[in-house]
């Protein structure tokens, strides 16, 4: 098979497209003919040699990537024959191996792809969609809600806009540059503004006509977060799930005492509960997509262009979930 391999930690150029041995499914595993592999910001950190939340860095050489979708083409011992030929999507957990034409994973991690979703959309929903479902556990949205969403053209932002609109909320979407603002408008936001324009908070206040925001969904931090929280009314909530934006103070999130709540991965999982909270959130995300209520934004790259995908992701040059397609 062909795959992207990393022989040394470092820049994106270290990702090379090579021919390598086919993986063999072990007991309880399936082998997937990959149609789409998810690219995550964590992948870029691992590529640089940062351990992050992983128990350890992968041994080199490695095939990066932890999200795949495609068709089951081989079964390991003990796997029911009914899985053979099914279109599936899976998060590989801490095991790498996604950036390839073939990938192996435990059958317990696999979901059948709902009809109507392509492989790239399915990957987006079990990754970005799962995180979105985790974030939404902390906010009850309804017709009286006014939601401010920084990075509204991104993968999570796109889904938050759709979910909030489906709940009847008034949605204010922030994005950087005219092209991304246009995407937010087309996605259904009541108002889309360019956060690079210093007057954007005044435009939001004029649009709301005296109403105040009830919730800010913040994965950006910095100045965008500061101005967004200033739009909140009494009892408003600032839900923080990341801080990737410009203007950060010492690389830390922007927090307001009594207003801000950090809802990072472990907190999301605790809230989801159950024996397998990750799978619970994945199933919720796939169900929303299958019902047509959520449609992920996808930014596609050919598998051999994995280095370009990493560079684009690191420089905020992508819109939506980044996927590689063999």
DORO-70582 format. One record per residue (C-alpha): residue in one letter; x, y, z. Coordinates in pm, whole numbers, plus 50000, padded with zeros to 5 digits. Example, Ala and Ser with C-alpha at 12.3 -4.5 7.8 and 13.67 -1.06 7.14 Angstrom:
BEGIN
A512304955050780
S513674989450714
//
This chain:
BEGIN
X500005000050000
X500945036749985
X501065057350302
X502435089050456
X505375081050683
X507295101950935
X510935091750987
X512015121351202
X510075146351413
X510105181251266
X508505202650994
X505715192650758
X508275184350488
X509225153750696
X505945137350591
X506765115350292
X504545095450057
X505935060050035
X505095024149953
X505065001650258
X503754968050378
X500014962350414
X498864960750778
X497414927450894
X494294926851113
X494764908251439
X492074890751648
X489024912851688
X490214937251422
X489154948151075
X491184962350788
X489674992350613
X490315003450256
X490645040250345
X488645065950147
X489255094950387
X491695100850674
X491195128950923
X493915154550995
X493875170151341
X495845198951488
X497205173651738
X498755155151443
X500875185751365
X502065187651725
X502985150751729
X504835155251400
X506935182151571
X507725158251856
X505295171752116
X503675144452325
X500565164352424
X497815141952569
X499375109952428
X500785084552675
X503975084952464
X505215096652127
X504945070351852
X508015050451758
X509575061351429
X509045056151148
X505295060051193
X502195065150981
X500315094651140
X496555098551161
X493895085451398
X490595089151207
X489615068750901
X486585059850692
X486195035150409
X485124999650338
X485994968650543
X487994945650315
X489554920650557
X488654905750895
X490744893651185
X490004862551384
X486714863651574
X485114892251378
X481594885551247
X481494880850869
X478674906450840
X481284934350870
X482964924650544
X482214950450273
X480514975350506
X481245012750479
X482605022750820
X484255050851012
X486485047951316
X488675067751550
X491855047551603
X492425060951955
X496085066352041
X497205041951770
X498525058851455
X498095045651101
X495385066550937
X497295084250659
X497325053450437
X495445033450176
X494765006350437
X494265009150813
X493604984051091
X491514989551402
X489494970651663
X485994962451543
X484654977551868
X485795011851744
X483935009651416
X480645026351322
X478705018851007
X478475050650798
X474865062950771
X473375064150422
X473875097750254
X477225105650419
X480435102650221
X483625090450385
X485085125150443
X481875137450608
X481805106550829
X485375113150942
X484425148951021
X481495137951236
X483365112451449
X486125137951510
X484915173751487
X481295163251530
X482045143351843
X483795173551998
X480865195951901
X478415172652074
X480655173652381
X480665211652385
X476915214152342
X476315194152659
X477145225952850
X474625249452688
X470855247252656
X469925265852338
X466485278052247
X464585306852084
X465645330952359
X469335322952316
X471845346352151
X474975326552064
X478285342951967
X480605318851785
X484225329151713
X485895308751435
X482435302051296
X483845291350958
X485905263351114
X484905227351153
X483425230351502
X482115265451438
X480215254251129
X478405227351328
X477735250451625
X476075275851392
X473845248951243
X472905233951578
X472105267851733
X469955277951435
X468085244751453
X467355252751819
X465885286651720
X468715307651862
X469985340551723
X473485333051594
X476395357551559
X479315342051372
X482835356251367
X485355347851096
X488605361350955
X488345376650607
X485555381750351
X485625346250212
X485145330250553
X482495355950650
X480575346650335
X480755309950435
X479295317950777
X476455337650617
X475715308950378
X475695284950673
X472735303750825
X474135327751085
X471885357451154
X474935380151140
X478455372151020
X481245396851094
X484965398951023
X486835399051355
X489755416051178
X487575447151151
X487995466551480
X484395478551461
X482875443751462
X481555445351824
X479645477251736
X478075459651436
X476945431451662
X475425455351916
X473595474151640
X472225441651502
X471015429751843
X469285462951916
X469645461652291
X469605423752333
X472655407852494
X474435375452415
X473565345852635
X476465322952540
X479885325252373
X481295292952227
X485015300552234
X487755279352079
X489915309551994
X490775330552299
X492685363252273
X491045395652165
X488135378151993
X487235361852324
X487595394152522
X485295413752292
X482835384852271
X482465381852647
X481835419252668
X478665412652464
X477275389052729
X474335399552942
X473735390553308
X473925353053356
X475665348453021
X478165320152981
X481565318352816
X482185282052717
X485895276652646
X486985246052449
X490285258652307
X492515288752248
X494045288951903
X493695325751813
X495925356351800
X496495379352094
X496815352052356
X498425361252688
X501285336752756
X499505310852544
X496625308752792
X492845310452738
X490935342352808
X488855336353122
X486415357653319
X485765347353678
X482205335653731
X481475336453358
X483955313553184
X483835275553196
X486525253653043
X485055222052888
X488105203652758
X488185166552668
X488105150153015
X485275173153126
X483285164852811
X483775127652867
X482695129953230
X479545148453126
X478715123052854
X479035094753106
X478365058153041
X480825029552989
X482205044952667
X481595082652659
X483685087552344
X481495063252153
X478375079552300
X479365113452155
X480375097851821
X476955081351791
X475185114251870
X477215132151603
X476555105851336
X472855105951422
X472655143851376
X474315140851035
X472185111150931
X469035131051015
X470265160050801
X470425184151094
X474205188551077
X476385190150766
X480125192450829
X482455215250637
X485275194950481
X488595206750336
X489995178850117
X493605171450015
X494965141849816
X496865117650041
X500275125349881
X499795162149979
X499725155450355
X502565180350411
X500565207750238
X497535198750453
X499615202250770
X501025235950660
X497555248950573
X496155237550908
X499005253451103
X498585286950925
X494785288050958
X494475283750583
X491725257550601
X487975258450632
X486315229350808
X487645194850886
X490845186350697
X490865151850535
X493275132750315
X491835111750034
X493935083049887
//
